[in-house]
């Protein structure tokens, strides 16, 4: 089995090269190591190798792992969030990547108020309008942001997207470019409590293309931990 440390170094090198190709500093892109279904001892190995942010898909799985591994790293929710898990999610995660409705925003805002914190989120955009994926349609993004901008315990920090899977990573470039364009359009609107600090896009097979198109966070699992069983 390949060592996680070696995999991590290769991923970081590829990230840095992609950033430099696009005229950006390698430090401008953060790595979210997606640890869904990965056992705690292998996640600990990744932390020891230098992983700073872990991404989980499910609240209950993350809750168990955080109790074992602690909070020396950031924990991000990168999967879909059901409203009935919002209370726990607000208490667990440093950033939620998958806000996709006004209703969920309102629930998160109420939980933030109860827990005395402002909840940082990214809005997930369903760029290809795939029925199998969550996310707001691109043309509905502005309306969503305006509707939630008055919520005092919620802060939108950017956008997230999961484009359709393509065998050739180059084929997804237009989707990443579209998300960056949307972020630029939102920035010009100057909506209260909304800033476009982060673009969370790109996974193991296409993160270099995502970085070239402006990603500030890439969500990489398989390239670090190996294929999931």
N, C-alpha and C positions, 0 to 999 in steps of 0.2 A: 504494500500500500504506500502511495506517495505521501511524503510528509507534508502536513498542513503548512508548516513554515516555508517550505520550498514553493508550494503552490501560491502562497500569499506573496512571496517576493516576486514571483513571475507576474502576478496580477498587478502589483504596484508598479513594476517596471513598464508594463503595457499601458497602464493609466497615465504614467508620467510622459511617455512618448506621445500618446494621443493628445495630451494637454499641450505639449510643446509644439506639435504639428499645427495646432489651432491657435498658436500665439498666446497661450495662457500659461500661468504658473501651475505646476503640478499640485501645489498646495491649495489651489482653488477647487479641487474635486475631492469629495469625501467618499470613502469606501464603507458601504453598509454590507457586512458579511451576513448573508441570509442563512440562518441556522435552523430553519424549520426541519423537523424530523431528525436532526443531528443530536446524538447523545451528549450529555453534559461533559464527559471527559474529553471529547474531541473539541467541544466549544472552548473548554478551559485551555486546551493546547493552542487554539487560535488566539485567545486572549494573551497568553504568554508569548506568542509569536509577534504580537503587536496590534491585533485588531482592537479598534477603539469603539466601534459601533456594531451592534448585533441587530439583525432584523428578523422578526418573527411574524408568522401568518395568523396564528391563533392565540387568543387571549389566554386560554387555560394552559396551553403548552408553555407559553412565555411565563406565566405566573409560577409554574413549577420550576422552570429553569432559573428564574431570577432568585427564587428562594435558595437554590443550590449554589449559584455562582455569584450572587451579590450585584452591587451597583458600581463597581469600579469602571464599567464601560457604560455607554449609552445604550438604551434599548428602544428600538423603533418598531412600531406596528406597520407592516408593509402589506398585510392582507386586508380583506374586506372586514368591516366592523359592524356587527349587529348592535342595534340600540340597547338590547338587554345586557350587553357586555360593556356598555359605556362607562359605568361606574368603576369597574375594575381597571379598564383600559386607561382612564384618566389617572388613576393612582399608580399605574405601572410604567407607562411609556413616556419617554422624553420627547418623542415626536410621533404623531399619527399621520401616515402618508395617504390615507384612503377616505377622507371626507368626500361624500358624494351626494348629499341631499341637505335641504334646509332643515328637515326634521332631525336628522342626526346631529347637525350643528347645534340646534336648540337643546338637544339632550346633553351633548358634551358641555355646552355653556352652563347648563344647570348644575352638572356635576362639578365643573370647575368652581362655580360659586360655592357649592357645599364644601368642597375640599380646600377652598382658599387659594386657588391658583388660576393662572391663565393657561389655557390648553393650546399648545402649539400644534398646528395642523398644516397639511398640504391638501389641496383639492385634487382628487383624481379625475382625470379627463379621459373619456372613452373616445379616442380619436377616430377609430374605425366603426364606431357604433356597433360593436360586437355584442350580441345578446348574451353570450356566455361570460361577459366581463362587467364588472361594476364601473361606475364613473359617470360623470355628467357629460352630456354632449357638448361639443365645443361651442355651438351657437347658444347654449343655455348657461355658459360659464358666467358671463357678466351679470345676468339676472340673479344667479345663485349668490355671487359675491356681494351684490348690492343688498340682497335680502338678509344676509347674515352680518353685514358690516357694523350693525349697531350692538351686536352681542359683546358684552364687556369682559367675558371670561373665555374668549376664544380669539386666537390670533392666527390668521392665514399667513404662512411664510413662503408659499410658493405652490407649484403644481407638480403632479406626478402622473405618469402614464405607463401603460403596458401595451405597446403596439402589437399587432398580429405577429405571430411567429413566422419568420421566413428563413429558409435554408441559407440564403445568401444575406449576411448581415447588411450589406449595402442597400438591400431592398427596403429596409426600414428607415433609412435616412430621412425621407420626406416626413415621416411621422414625428421624428425628433425635432426636425426643423419647424414643423407646425406648432409643437408645444412651446418652443422658444418664442415664436412669433406671437402666440397667445399671451405669453408672459409679458412681452414687450407692450402689447396692446393694453393689458390690464394695468401695467405700471403707469401708462399715460393717463389713465382714468383717475388716479390718486384717490382710491376708495379708502375710507377710514378703516383701520385695523387690518388692512390688507397690504402686504408687501411681497415682492417677487424675488426673495433672496435665494430660494432654492428651486432647482429643477431636478426632480428625482426621476431619472430615466436611464435605461440600459441595464442589461443583465449579462450573465456569463458569456453568451454567444454574440452580443452586439454592443458591449459597453464602450468599446473604443470609438465606434461610430457616434454613440450618444455623447461622449465627451467632446468629439470634434464639433458637434452641433450645440454645445453649451451646457451639458449636464453639470450640475454641481454635486450631485450624489448619484452613485451607481450601486445597484443592488445585486451583489455577486454571491452566489451560493455554490453551485457545482464546480466552478473553477477553483474554489478554495477547498471545499470539503469532499469533492469527488461526487460521482453519481449517487443519487438516493436509491435505496432498494425498492 
